[in-house]
Each structure stands twice: as structure tokens, then as C-alpha cells.
Amino acid sequence: MPLINISIAAQLDKARKDSLLKSCSRILSETTGKPEAYTMAVVHDCALSFASNVVKGAFVDIRGIGGLTPEVNKKLSNAICELLKRELQIAPEYVYMNFTDVPATNWGWKGGTFG
């Protein structure tokens, strides 16, 4: 159910991408309290500008069915920014995040929906 979709303006080899995916999945599961068995993480390479400057940055889209409260969102923002800074040297000021709580009827899986 929880999804973290990151567009990163940085070239990553397969090992770094795999490590980032696993770390994001774990952070998302632990912070939202949702089982990691239902967590999906996606990483895309992209070009990114911030204030008309091409920078090393990221856009993070986090979606879930319940569990995305103001407190959880702040914790996720902090944890993901720290991860990107530590692992990829992406400054938190070049990271935007979007949090979307999706109704269970609007989330499909296994040929049906969760609601």
C-alpha cells in the first residue's frame, strides 16, 4: 500500500539504486507502521532544476492508504532527506516531497482494489 516514488537528479549504479530502494522501503514501513510486504519503492533518474538552476536534487512522491498524518509526514521528510544527504550528497534544500493519502477504493492490486 505505501509507495515511495523518487525522481533523482544523480546517476546511480545498480548497487546504489538497490541499496536506496531497500532503505526507502524500510523507512516507509517503519515510519507508517505498514507491513513492508506491501511497501513499494521506485527510483528514477531525471534532470532537475531548482530556481532555474540545474542541481543535484530529488522529488519524492509518497502515497498510502491511511497512516500519512502530519506527524508521520514530518518524520518521513526528515528520514528521507537524511538518507539522500548521507548516501547521495543531495542537500535537503533541493528535495521536495508530496504526501497523498489515497482512498482504498482508488488503489488497485491483484486485479481489484483495497476498498
C-alpha positions as CSV (number, residue, x, y, z in Angstrom):
1,M,0.0,0.0,0.0
2,P,2.6,2.6,0.8
3,L,4.5,3.8,-2.2
4,I,7.6,6.0,-2.3
5,N,8.5,7.2,-5.8
6,I,11.7,9.2,-6.1
7,S,13.0,11.1,-9.1
8,I,16.7,11.8,-8.5
9,A,19.0,14.1,-10.5
10,A,22.0,11.9,-9.9
11,Q,23.5,8.9,-11.8
12,L,23.3,5.8,-9.7
13,D,24.7,2.4,-10.5
14,K,22.6,-0.7,-9.8
15,A,24.1,-1.4,-6.4
16,R,23.5,2.1,-5.1
17,K,20.0,2.1,-6.6
18,D,19.2,-1.3,-5.0
19,S,20.5,0.0,-1.6
20,L,18.4,3.2,-1.9
21,L,15.3,1.2,-2.7
22,K,15.7,-1.1,0.3
23,S,16.4,1.8,2.6
24,C,13.4,3.7,1.4
25,S,11.1,0.7,1.7
26,R,12.3,0.1,5.3
27,I,11.9,3.8,6.3
28,L,8.4,3.9,4.8
29,S,7.3,0.8,6.5
30,E,8.8,1.6,9.9
31,T,7.5,5.2,9.9
32,T,4.0,4.5,8.7
33,G,3.6,1.3,10.6
34,K,2.5,-0.6,7.4
35,P,3.9,-4.0,6.7
36,E,7.0,-3.9,4.4
37,A,5.4,-6.8,2.4
38,Y,3.0,-4.2,0.9
39,T,5.6,-1.4,0.5
40,M,6.8,-0.4,-3.0
41,A,9.8,1.8,-3.7
42,V,10.6,3.3,-7.1
43,V,13.7,5.3,-8.2
44,H,14.0,7.2,-11.4
45,D,17.0,9.1,-12.8
46,C,16.0,12.5,-14.0
47,A,17.1,16.0,-14.9
48,L,16.0,18.6,-12.3
49,S,16.2,22.4,-11.9
50,F,15.5,24.3,-8.8
51,A,15.1,28.1,-9.0
52,S,16.2,27.8,-12.7
53,N,19.4,26.2,-11.7
54,V,20.3,22.6,-12.7
55,V,21.1,20.9,-9.4
56,K,21.6,17.5,-7.8
57,G,18.2,17.1,-6.1
58,A,15.1,14.9,-5.8
59,F,11.4,14.9,-6.0
60,V,9.8,12.4,-3.6
61,D,6.2,11.3,-4.0
62,I,4.8,9.3,-1.1
63,R,1.3,7.7,-1.2
64,G,-0.6,5.4,1.0
65,I,-4.0,4.3,2.3
66,G,-4.2,5.9,5.7
67,G,-1.2,6.4,8.0
68,L,0.0,9.6,6.4
69,T,-0.6,12.1,9.3
70,P,1.1,15.4,9.8
71,E,3.4,13.9,12.4
72,V,4.3,10.9,10.2
73,N,4.9,13.1,7.2
74,K,7.4,15.2,9.1
75,K,9.2,12.1,10.2
76,L,9.3,10.7,6.7
77,S,10.5,14.0,5.3
78,N,13.3,14.1,7.9
79,A,14.3,10.5,7.4
80,I,14.3,10.6,3.6
81,C,16.2,13.9,3.4
82,E,18.8,12.5,5.8
83,L,19.1,9.3,3.7
84,L,19.5,11.3,0.5
85,K,22.1,13.6,2.1
86,R,24.1,10.7,3.6
87,E,24.0,8.3,0.7
88,L,23.9,10.7,-2.3
89,Q,25.1,14.1,-1.0
90,I,21.8,15.7,-2.0
91,A,21.2,18.8,0.1
92,P,17.8,18.8,1.8
93,E,17.1,22.2,0.3
94,Y,16.9,20.5,-3.1
95,V,14.4,18.0,-2.1
96,Y,10.6,18.5,-2.5
97,M,8.1,15.9,-1.1
98,N,4.5,15.3,-1.8
99,F,2.3,13.2,0.5
100,T,-1.0,11.8,-0.7
101,D,-3.5,9.8,1.3
102,V,-5.4,7.7,-1.3
103,P,-8.9,6.2,-0.6
104,A,-8.7,2.4,-0.6
105,T,-11.2,2.3,-3.5
106,N,-8.7,4.2,-5.6
107,W,-5.7,1.8,-5.0
108,G,-5.6,-1.3,-7.2
109,W,-3.8,-4.5,-6.5
110,K,-4.1,-8.1,-7.7
111,G,-6.9,-7.3,-10.2
112,G,-9.0,-5.5,-7.6
113,T,-8.8,-2.6,-5.1
114,F,-8.1,-2.4,-1.4
115,G,-11.6,-1.0,-0.7
